[in-house]
Amino acid sequence: MKNGEMWKDIDGNDIQAHGGCILKHGESYYWYGENKGADNCPGTTRVDVIGVSCYSSRDLVNWKYEGLALSADKDDPQSPLHPSMVAERPKVLYNEKTGKFVMWLHLDDSRYVYAGVGIAVAERPEGPFRLTCAKQPNRQDSRDMTLFKDTDGTAYLIHSKDWNKTLNIAKLSGDYTDVDGMYVSVMQDQEREAPALCFHNGMYYMITSGCTGWSPNGALFARCPHIMGKWKLIDNPCEGRNYRRTFEGQSAYIFEAGGRKWLMLDHWKRFDLKNSGYSILPVEFDSDHNMTVRWTDEWNGLPLI
């Protein structure tokens, strides 16, 4: 699988799972992402909402399309999932206590003014997910967002607020279906988006993108010994060609497989979103708590890990 390019599923169709995440459950991995399998709306950088795709794989290379885990609501013009709206950056966690799969995603109107989240729940990883709530978390705007599940099972929503000027880290309720009211604002006035988090050897790490619209920019990583502490921006973690432009991509999610961390990137084509490509790159750490993401030309999945 060539990094930076569009990837195919086992049936030879383009994988439509942009801005998404990979979740391991049982012996399988599940890849969720925005289905943008239609032409851009004329003169815009958006595609009508189709839904959230789900793909499954045992080796992270051969992906089977499981269908739409969450579908657009075509019949209700007032629905936050109506095709005329915006549904982006879906992230899914499994809650061991409830046995439910919980999806959070950025919901917005076509002008990106509403800036909220949607929460959906399913009994199976493939879905179908049912939207249970659409809101602004802690009564604050929320744009680019991700989820992070800590080692003790506590989960957090990390989202851009104040028109992307600041990031919030908000603790979720025990069933992951709401925020519990506790949050901190970090990297204030730094204008960061596209957060992706991980934990390694007692330290939390976060990769973020600058706010340059659809154009690539230099990623930065931040670290903190406490997830709701004071995060410190460090440096660009990328190494390799086009590292100053995050390899012409943008951070989407960090997942673990084969005992290592991996960063998912989207390579957005703003006027042809359905053909935006993907990359999965290795994440490394040193004894001084520095993070490195190195470019590789191919993603070969679990057999070579």
N, C-alpha and C positions, 0 to 999 in steps of 0.2 A: 504494500500500500504506500504510494508515493506521498510523503508529507507535503502539504500545501495544495493538494489537488482534491477534486471531488472523488469520493470513494463509492464503491458499489456493494450492494448486498449480495447474498448467495444466488439470487435470481437475476443478477445483472442489472438491477435498477439502481439509480442514484440514491444514496442514503440521504434522507431528509431529516436531519437531527441537529439543527444549528443551535448555538448558544446553550448547550445542554449539559448533561452529566452522565457518568457511568456509575451504576450501583451494582455491587455483588450481592446476590442472594442465593443461598444454597451453592450449587456448583456452576451457576450461570451468572454472566454479567448482563446487565440491562442498560442500554443506552437510550436516554430520553433526550429529545430536542425539538426545536421548532420545525414543523413541516412547512417549508416554503416552496413546495412543488408547484408553483404557478408563476406566471409572469408578474413582474412588478406592476402595480397600479400605474396607469399612464402618468409620466412626469413626476413620479414619487420614488422614494426609497423605502417603500413598504409593499408587502404582499398581503392581500386579504387573509384574515385568520382562517387557517385550515384546521389546526389542532396541534397536539403534541404527539409525535411519533414515538414508538417503542420498538427497539431491536434487541434481540437476544443472541448471545454467543458464549461458547465455552472457552475460546482461545483468543478473543478480542480482535480477531481478523475476519472470521467467517460469520457475518451478521445476518440473522433471519428477521425479516420484517414481521412484527407481531400486530401491526395495525396502529390505529390512533388510540393512544391511551386516554387522551382527553380530546374531545371533538368540539369543533365550533358549533355554536347555536344559531343555525341559519334562520330559524322561524321567529325569533324574538329580537326586534331591532334595539330593544333596551337592554339586552343581555350583555354583560361585559365580555362574553365570548362570541358576540356577533361578528361576522366576517369584516365588518367595517371598523372594528376596534383593533387593538394591539395586544398580543399575547406573546411574551418573550421570556427567554432565559429560565426555562423550567428546571427545577431541581427536586429530586425525590429522595426521601429517607424512609427507612423501615423502622417502625416503632415496635420493639420487642414486647413491651408491656401490653399493648393493645392488639398486636398482630396485624396492624394496618400499615399500608403504604401511604405516605403523605407527600403530596406535591405542592410546592409553592412556585409561583411564577409572577412576573411583572405584568400587570394589566394596565392598559391605558386607553385613552381615546386617540383618534387618528392625528391629533395635534400635539400629543404628548403633554397634555396639561393636567389630566387627572392624577397620574402618578400613584398607582396603588398596587396592591398584591392580590392574588387569588390563592385560595387554599382548596385543594381537592383531595379526596380520600378514596382508596380502593382496597379490595380484599386480596387481589392478586397483583403481582408486579406488572403484568401486561395490561392491567386495567380491566374494565373501564373505570376511570376515575370520575367521581362526581363532585362538581364544584359546590362547596359548602358555604363559602364566604368570599366576598370581595370588599376590601377595605384599605384604608391607609393605616399601616401599623403604628401603634402608639400616637395616632392622629398626626402623623408626619408623612410627607411625600416620600415615595419610594420608587426609584427607577432601576438601574442595574442592580441585581441582587444575586446572592447565592445562599446556600445553607451549609452549615458545618455541624457535624456530630462529634462531640468530644468523647474521650475514652471512657467517661463514666455514663455515657448515654444521654447527657444533656445536649440539647440542640440549640442552635442560634441562627437567626436571620441576620445577614450582613447586607446592607443596602445603602445606595447613594441617596442623599437627601439634600435639601436646599439647592435644588437645581444642580445637583452633582458637586456641590462645593465641599461636602462633608460626607463621611461614612458613619453609619450607625451600626453597632453590634447589639442586637436585641435578643434576649433570652426567650425561648419558646416555652409554652406550657408543657406539662408532662406528656400529653398525647400528641404534641407537635402541631396542633391545629389552630394555635393562636399565639400571640406574644403574651408574656405574663406581666408586662409593665416595667420590667427592669431592662435598662439599656444604657449604653454609653456612646458618646460621639467622639470619633477619633479622626486623625488627619484633617482637622478642621481647616477649611479654606485652601486645601491642597488640590481640589478638583481631580479626584480619582474615581474611576469606575471599573467595571468588569472584575470584581474581587474574586479571588480563588484562594482558599485557605488549606493549611495542613498543620499537623503537629508532629514534631520530631525531636526526640531526646530532650524533653523538658522545655521546648521552645515552640511557640506558635509563629507561623510564617504566613504572610499574605502577599500575593502578587496582585497588582492592580495596573490598570491602563490609565494614561492621561486622557483628557476629554478633548478629542479632536474629531468628533463626529465619526464618520465611517473610515477616516484615514488612519493608517497605522502610526504608532508613535512608540517611544521607548518605554517598556514596562519598568516598574520599580517594585522592589520587594521591601516589606516592612517586617519587623519581628517584635515579639513581646513575650515575657515569661508568663503572663496572665492574660487570658483571652479578652477580658474586659478591663485591661490595664491601659497604660499609655504606650501606644504603638509608635515605633521610631522608623521612619523611612530611611532606607540604607542606600540602595544602588540598583542599577539595572542588573538582573541576574543572568541575562542572556549572553551566550557566547556562540559565535559562528557568523556566517554571512547574513547581512541585514539585521544584525543584532540590535542596532539602534532603532529599528522599526519593528521589534518583536517578530522578526522573520516574516514581515508583511502580514502578521496576524494579530489576534487579540486573545487574551486569556479568557477561558470559559470555566474550567474546573480542574481540581487536582484530585486524583483517585489513587488507590493503592492496589497493586497486583504484583505477584511474584516477589513480595517482600520489599518492593520499591515504590517510590512515589512517581507519578506521571502527570504531566500538565497537558490538558486539552486546549488547543487553539482553534479559533475560527478564522478563516481567511475570507473576509467579507468582500463581495462584489456588489457595491451599493446599488447599481442600476440593473443587476442581474442576480438577485439574492439566491435564487434556486440553485445556482451553480457555484455558490461559495464553498471553498474547500475546507479541509480539516488537517490537523497535525496532532500527533501524540508524541511528546518529547520527555526524556528522562530528567528527573529533578535530583540534584545531589546536594549534600551538606558537608561542611568541614567542621573542624573542632572549634573554630572561632564563630560559629553560628552564621556563617555565610551560606547563601543559597546560590546554586548555579543551574541554569537550564541550557543544555547544549543542543544545537541543531543537529539532527540526523536526517538523511535523505529519505529514509523509509521507516515505516512502523511495521514490525514483524510479529507483534503479539507475544503471547506467552511462550511458545516453543523456544525462542532464543533469549528469554529473560534469564 
